Each structure stands twice: as C-alpha cells, then as structure tokens.
Amino acid sequence: MKKILITGATGFIGSFLVEEALKQGMEVYAGVRASSNKQYLADERIRFIDLKYYDKKLLVGQLSELKKTVGKFDRIVHNMGVTKCNNKNDFDRINFGYTKNFVEALIEADAVPEKFVYMSSLSAWGAGNAKTGKPIMLSDKPAPDTLYGQSKLRAEQFIASLSNFPYIFLRPTGVYGPREKDYFVFNKTLSNGIEPAMGFKPQYLTFIYVRDLVKLVFLACESPIKQKGYFVSDGKEYTDTEYAAIVKKHLGRKHVLKIRVPLFVVSCIACIADTVCGWFGKSPTLNRDKYKLLRVRNWKCEIEPTQQDFAFTANYDLDKGTEEAIKWYRNEKWL
C-alpha cells in the first residue's frame, strides 16, 4: 500500500485530494493544523499530522520520527498555502518560507519521496497578452504582479534549484466546485438577482473543476515525469459574459440586474475593504491582491503539454461543473 502525505488537507482542494487518495486505497496522512476544521476529513482511515513548517529543526525531527515508525512517504502532494492574508508579508513567509523549510527538512531527514507534486498557481506566471489575446505560454518569462503569485513562483524557483529533487509543478487556473468559497460569492450574488461585471472590455477566463484537478494530481503522482511544470485548465476558454450565463442557467435566474463597475471603482472598494477588515485582523474576499487578479483581461493558458504528457482530458467543462457545484451549494443550504 502506497503512503501519501497531503498537506493543506483541510482546505477546499486538499479535502478532495484526501478523498481520492482513500478511494485509490492509499495509506493517507493529512497535514493539518491542530486548530483546523476537519469537517470534510471524517474518514477514520485518515492519519493526521500537525507539521511545524515554521521551524525547520522541529520539522526534521517530525519527519525523521515518521520515517522510523511508518517509513518514507511514496508520494507527497504539497497543497499547503495561503491565498489571502491580512499581513501581506505572510504570502512570502508561508507560501515560500514554509515550503522551503519543508523541502529542506525532507532532504535532511532523508525522507524525500518518489514524487513531490507542488500545487502552484497560474498567477505565478502572470497573465496572457490582453491586446493580442495570446495565451500564457510555458516558454514565457514569469511575470506575476500579485504577492500571492510572486510567493508561489519563489517556492517553485527554490525547489527547481535543487539537484535531483523529484518535483512536478501544477499551476491551475481558477479552481471551482463544491466547498469553494470565492466563486461561490459570485453565485450567491447572481442568486440574489444582481450580476456584477468589472471593467468595460471582455474578460477571457479559464477554469478547472476541482475533481479534474485532483484527477491530474494523481496522474502526475504515478507518471515517470519529473522536474517539469504545467498549466492546468479544462482546455476551454470562456468570456465573463459566458461564465455569468452558465451560472444563471443553473441557478434558474432568467432576469437579473446587470451592474458593470469601472475597474478604478473596484480598486477603491478593494482598498477600503482591505483597510477596514485589517482593523479586525481579517482579510476580505475582495482585497488589493485579489483585485490585481480580477482586473486581468486574459487568463488563457497553454494546456497542450499537460494533456499530452499525462494523457489528461477534463471530465467537466464549466457547464457541467457549475451544475454539480450549485446542486451541492443548495443541498448544503449555502444557496
């Protein structure tokens, strides 16, 4: 039985990763904080580990003890990270610093797995050309303009600098599905009869349904490919208008009030939300860093290498994925 460690296991993507690993008959170790909500990790087969990413010496001790008692992990999916922070320095401290500590501790404890899949982000590379509509290409020089994207890129660059480390970088575009909370806000707003739109130029969006992303993670885990990075989407492109139309269809909302907001207004709202929420030690869904992602007009990305190298085909397009997600939101009384 293969042993797998999944970090960030209580998060949106992490909980689905754990479910799939159990389904595949793996011995599953879930990296979680002691204070984390384990609502979606109720299976008694899951073994929980509270890894001390902030202290490399403690990490080395933890990993050495695990190696002694249960043996090396065959696979590690490093999904731990933050997407929004009240203290902006936390992006770099956690997404880069904690990852660096973890990887160095694996090496020092002689606990490097056969495959290490790092969950990065499309925003680590930047965005496609807004004028020409050209997708983001793997050959492009990374140019992230968000603190989140920069922290993910720094983590990638550190891991790639290591000799013979068995990594795969996956850089998903917008991930959606049951349990997700950011796209849910848009669904909720449409459900309430308001369709917000940002800016006056068309926005080209790409998506990946969470179950398809998880499918790809396990294809990468079992693939002989190492030391490469990939963009991840369902292979299709959608305008912001098409996205809204799909959501409205599955919500059953034929008539809504469409409000198109200039980008400078959205920027002001993000700044105010950041400031006010910061007084209470919280980070709002719409903040300065998130605004930089929302203003991008072109999120098209090169997906062919992912499809070819892993024989990957998405099972869900946006229509099918949105239908399933909205059913879940309604069943759970989110909508």
N, C-alpha and C positions, 0 to 999 in steps of 0.2 A: 504493500500500500504506500503510495507516494505521500510524502509530507509536504504541505504547503503552508506558508505564512502569508497572511493577507493583512497589511497594515491599513489604518484608516477604515477598519471593518464596520464601524457603526454608522458611517456616512451613507449617503444615497447610493453611490456606486459600490462602495465596499460591501454593503449588505447583500447586494445581488451577486457579487463575486463569491462570497461565502456560500450562498445558496447553491451556486453552480458547482463549486468545489465539492460540496457534500453530495450533490447529485452524481458527480463523477466518481464517488467512492474514495475520495482522498481523506487523509488524516488532516483535519483543518485546525490551524492555530490562528486566532484572530487577535491582531494587535489593537488594543483599545485602552483608553484611559479609564482608570478605576471609576471616575465620576460620569462616564459616558452613558447615555441612554441605550440600552441593549434591546429595545423594543422589537427589532427585526432580526435579532440573533437569539431566538429562544430554543433552538435545537440543542438537545443535551449532549450531542456529539462534539460541539464546538469547545475548543480549549482556549481559554483567554490568557493573554499576556499583556501586561502593562509595561511596555518598553520605555526606558528612561532616555529618550532621544537627547535631552538637554545636557547629559553628562556621558561623555564617551567612555570613561572608565567604568561607570556603572553598566553601560551597555555591553562592554566587553565581558564583564562578569556574568551578566544575564545570558548572553549568547554562548559563552563557554559552558555554563551550567546546563543549558538546554542541549548543547551538543553532547555533553557527558551523559545526560539522562535519557534523551529521546533520539539522539543522533542528528545529523545535519538535515536541514530542510532541503528537499529536492527542488522546490520552486519557491520563489518569493515574489509577490506582487506588491510593490511599494506604492500604495494608493494614498498614503497619509499626506495631508497638506491642508492649507487654508486658502479659501477663495475670496474672503473679505476679512478685514481687520480694522479694529478701532485704532490701534497703534500701527502706523504704516510700516515701521521697521520690522514688524512681525512677519511680513511676507518673506523677507530675506532670512530672518532668524530661523523661521520654521521650514519653509519650503526648500531653502538652500542649506542652512546650517544644520538642521536636524537630519536631513538626508546625508550630508557629508559625514556627520558623526556616525550614523547608522552603517553606511558603507565601509567606513574605516574600521568600525568595530567588527563587522563581519570578517574583514581581512585579518585583523589582529587576533580574532578568536578562531581563525582557520575554519570559518563557518560559511564560506561563500557557496551559494547554491549552484546547481547546474544551470539554472536560468533565473535572471533577475529582470522582471518586467517593471519598468518605471512609468507610472501614469503621469505624463507631462500634459501639455495643452497646446492647441493650435496657436494660442496667443503668445507662446514662446517664440514663434517665428514672425509674428506681426500679422499683416493683412494683405489681401490681394490688391492689385492696382485699381484704384477707384475710377480712373479715366478710361483705361483700355478694357477693364473687366477681366484681365488676365488672372487666373487663379494663383494662389500662393504655391510656389514650386519648392521641392526639396533642395534644388540647387540654388535657391535664393539665399542671400545672406540674411540671417535672422535679424529682425529689427523690431523687437517688442517695445511698445510705448506705454505699457502698464507695469506697475510694480509687481503685480502677480506674474505676468508673462516674463519679466526680467528675472524673477526669482526662480521660475521653472527652468529657464534657459541656463542660469548659473549652475543649477543642480545637474542638468544634462552635461554641461561642459566639464564639470568636475568628474563625473562618472566616466565620460568618454576619454578623459586624460589618463585613466588607469590602464595598466598593462594587463591584457587578457581577462578583464572583468566581463562576465557573460551577460551583458545587458541587451535589452530591447527597449527603445523609447516609443511609446504610443502617445500621439498628440491629437486627442479628439477635439472636434469642433463642438458645437452646443449639444450637450447630453441632456435628454429629457426622458420622462417616463414616470411611473408610479413612485411616490415618495419624494419626488423632486419639488423644490420649493420656489425657485426663481421663475422659471417659465410658468409655474402654477399661478403666480401673481397676475400674469397677462391673461391666463384662462379665467381667473376669478373676475378680473376687470371686465372682460367681454361678457361673462355670465351676468354681470350687473348692468349690461346694456351700454357700455362705453368702449369704443375702440380707439385706443391711443396710437398715434403714429408719430415717429420722431424724424424731423427733417423733411425736406421737400423733394429730395432725389430718391429714386428707387434704391432699396437696400437688397443686396443679394445674400441670402442666408444658406447655411448648410447645417445639417443635424445628424445625430446618430442616436438611435434608440438605445436605452441602457442595456437591454438584453443582447442587442447586436454587439455593443462594445464589449460586454462580458464574453460573448462567443469568441471575439477576436483575441481577447487576452489569453484564453486557453489554447487557441490555435498557436499563438506566439510562444506560449509556455512549452508546447510539445514540438515546435519547429526546431530544426538544427541551426536556423539562422541566429546569429549573434552580432552584437556591436553595430546595429543599424537602427535608424529612427524612421517613423512613418506617421503621416497624417491619417486621420480616421474620420470618415463620414459615411452616409448611406449611399454615396455615389451620385446623389441628385442635388440640384440647386433650386432654390425657391425665392421668390421675391417676398418682401414683407407683406404685401397685399395678399399673395397666395397663402402665406402662413396664416394670416388672420382669417381668411375664408375657410380654411380647413378646420380651424378651431371653432369658428361659428357654426359650421355644419354639424359638428359632433356635439356642440352644446345645444343645438336646436334654436339658435338665435338668428332669425332672418333680418331683424331690424335692430340696429344699434346706432348710437350717436358717435360718428367718427370725429375725433379731435386730432388734428395734425399740429404738433407742437414744434416750433423752431428749435434747433439744436442749442442755441445760446440760452433759451429758457430752461431746457433740460439740464444744461450745465449749471445754471444758477440753482435749480432745485436740488441737484446732487450736492452742491457745495453747502447749501443750507442744511440739508438732511445730515450730511457728514458732521457738520459743526454741532447741531443740536443733539444728535444721538451720541456724539462724543462726550458731551457733558454728563451723560448717564452711563458711559463706558460701553456703548453698543455701536455696532456698525450696521447702517441701513442697507436694504437691498439695493437701492439706487444711491451710489456714492461716487466720489470723484474718479476712482479707478474703474468702476463699472461703467461710468459714462464714456470713458475712452473706448471701451469695447462696443457700446451701443451706437456710438457715432460712426463706426466703420461702415462703409457702403458695400464692401465686397469681402465676403467670407468664403469664396470659392477656394477649393484646395485640390492639389494633385492627389488622387486616390488610387491611380492605376498600380503603383508599386505595391501597395497594401493588398489589393485584390490579387495580383499575380503571385507575390511571394508566399501568401498564406492561403491561396485559393479561397479568398473571403468574398462572400456575397451577403449583403444585408438581407435579413428576412423581413424587415419592416421599412417601408417608406414613411414619410411624415403623416400621410393619411391614416394608415393602419396603426402606427404607433400612437398618434393622438387619440384615436378612438379607444384604444386599450387604456391609455393613461386617464382619460376623462371618466371612463367606466370605474376605474379604481378610485379616483377622487370622489365620485358620487357614492360609491359603496362605503367609503371611509368617512362620509359626511364632510369632506373638505369643500364640496360644492353643494 
